[in-house]
């Protein structure tokens, strides 16, 4: 539906999106879709505010794979930064790039368009982002369009903020798990080095170099080799035997039997 979309219809759609549990990227994609429907624009960009104070491009109607996450402005920089700083919209019906606040990005073809509407995304009195609407030709932004876009921004602002928190929590959880994996790997490598040092009278550095060399030769992670050495040692000290052992008496480490795909 074009720019005659009613506020009630828009409320239903935004409410559905807000309660859908979409990821942040999916929610921003839906925000772009609705914005295009409401304004019949030729392009739409969504920027989100970062804790650093920068405004970062996060979604676009036109394909901007390289620019997403890369194009950023400081608070107050460009029309987008001005909107975020003043918590107030800007509507330019023609020659948008001629506005003294305008900041041009060569990678954004939208910056060559005539008309420009920039509306803040606000939740709890704080700006969390900005929606930019572009028209190729001069375009008078009607009050009802501006009102609908502002309404939509208010409705989705809180949901976007919550989605960002969820994404950040997930990122922190993944980082924590990765740190645990790395710590476990270091412990295994340290234990394996100790075994090699004790059994073959190697220095700590020599034991590490031997492990690293075998890791490259066999093209297997050092953690796998460390586990193989520890397993072989556990079998040996437990009264059993590990074929070949972690290191031959006269040759380099032979760990293939302990490595599994």
N, C-alpha and C positions, 0 to 999 in steps of 0.2 A: 504494500500500500504506500502511496506517496505522501506528500506533506499534509494531507487532510486527516492523517491518523489522529484519532481522538485520545485525550488524556486517559480515559478509562481503558481503552484498548492497550495503550502503552503501559498502564499500571499492571494489567494482567500479564503482559509479556515480561516486564521487568520482575514482577513478583515470582513468576515461574523460573526465571533465570536465577534470581537470588536464592530460591529454595532448592535449586537443582544440585548443589554440591559440586559444581563444575570447578575444574582447576583454574588458576588465575589466567593462564593463556587462553583457555576456552571461554572464560567469562569476558575477557577483553575482546575476543573475536565476536562474541555476541553483542557487545556494546557497540562495536564498529558497525555491525549489521543493522542494528536498530537505528543508529545515527544516520546511516545512509537512507533508510526508509523514511525517517522523520524529515530530513532536510533535502532529499533528492540531490545530494551533493555529488561531485565528481571524484572526491577523495576525502578520506578521513584518517586522521592520525591520533593516537592516544599516547600521552606521556604520563609517566608516574613519577612522583616525588621520591627521592632517595634520602636516607638519613644524613647523607653528606650535604644535603641542601641543593643537590642538582636535580634537574628535571630530565628524565631519560625516556627516549622513544621505546615503547613496548609493544605497540600494535599498529597495524596499517591496513587500509583497504587495498591499496596497490602493493605489489610485492616489493619488499625492501629487506631481503634476507640479511645483507651485510650491515644495514643501518640499524636494525632492531637491536637495542642494547648498546649501540655504539654512539649514536647521536645524542648528545646531552648538552644542557645549558644550565648555567648558574641561575639561582633565584634572581629575578629581575632582568635577566638577559633575554633579548628578543621579545616578541609579543607574548610568546608562551610563558617565558619567565616572568614577564610583567603581570600577566593574568594570575599566575600562581602567587606572586608576591602580594598583589593587591586584592586577591579573592574577588575579582570582578571580571566580567566578560568584556571582550572587544569584538565589535562587528565592523568590518571594513567591506563596503559594497563594491569597490573598484580600486584598481591600482594598489593592491595591498602591500606590495613590496616597496612602495614609496613611503610607507609609514616610517617615521624616524626610529621607532622601536623595533622594526622588522630586522630579523637576522636571517640571512640567506644561507642555505646549505645546498651546494651544487648537486649533491646526490639525490636531492628531493625534487622531483619534477613539480610537485605540488607548489613549491615556492614561486613558480612562474605563473601560477593561476591568478586570475583577477580578484575574486572575492574571497574573503577569509573571515571565519567566525571562530573565536576561541572562548571556550567555556570552562570554568574550573570545576573539578570534581571535589566536593566538600563533604566531609563527615565529621561530626562532633566539633564543628567550627574550624577544622583544620583542612587545608588543601592537600589532597593525596594524589592529585593528578590534574591533567588538562585534556579536554577533547578539542581537537582542531578540525574544522570543516572547511573544505576548499571547493570553489566553483571555478571552472575554466573561464567563464565569461562573467561580466559584471552581474551582480545578483543582490537584490535588496532583501535582506534577511527580515522576514515578517515577524512581528512580535509573537505570534502564536508558535512559530517554529522555534524561536529562541526560548520561549517559555517551556515548550515540550522538551527541548534538549536540556535545559537547566533542571527540569523536574526529573528527567531520566538520570542525570548526573547525581542528583541528591539521593534517588532511590538506590542506585547501584554503588554509590560511593562507599557505604558501609560494608556491603558484600565484598567489594574489591579489597577493602582494608582487611577484612577477616580472612579472605583467601590468601592475601600476602603473608599474614601471620602464620597460617597453616603451612604455606610453602616454606617459609623460613624455618618453622619447627621441623619439617621433614628434612630440610637441608642440614640442620644441626644434628639430627638423629643419624643421618647418613655419614656426616663427618665424624661423629662419635664412634660409629661402627668401624669406619675406616681406620681411625686412630687405634682402636682395639686390635684390629687385624694386623696393623703394622707393629704394634707393641708385641703381640704374640709371635710374629715372624722374627723380630729382633731377639726375643728370648730364645727361640729355637736355634737361631744362628749362633748365639753366644754359647749355648749348651753344646752345640756341635763342634764349635771351635775348641771348647774345653776338652772334648773327647779326643780330638785330633792332636791337640797339644800334648795331652797326657800319654796317649798311646804311641805317638810317633816322634815325640820329643821335638815338637815344632814351637816356634815362637807364636805369639798371638797374631802377629802380622802375617807370618807364613801360612798359618792355618786359614786365615781369612782369604789370602790370595789364592790358596789351593781351592777353597770353596768357590770363589768367584770364577776361577779358571774353568773348573768343572761345570759350573752353571752355564758358562758361555759355550763350552765344548758340546755339552749335551742339550743346550738350548732349553733348559728347564730352570724355573725359579730357584733361587737359593733356599727358599723355605722348603721346597720339596727335597732338595739334597740334604738339608739339615735334618728333616724328619727321617730320611732313610738312614743317615748315620746314627741317629738316636735309636731308631728301631733295631738296627744291627747290634748296637752296643747293649741294648736291653736284652736282646735274645742271647747274646754272648754271656753276659753277666748272670743271666737267669739259668744258665746251664745248657742252653740250646746252641744252635749255630746258625749263622746267616751266611748262605753261600756266597763266597767271594769276599765277604766282609765289606765294610765301608771303604777300605783302602787295601790294595794288595801289598804284600810285603816288599815287592820289588817294582811295583807299577803305580800309576796314578789312581785316583779314586775311581772305583767301578761301582756305580750306583744304579745302573739300569734295572737290575732285578727288583729294586725297591720302588722304582718310579712307575706310577700308574697313570693312565690317561684319564 
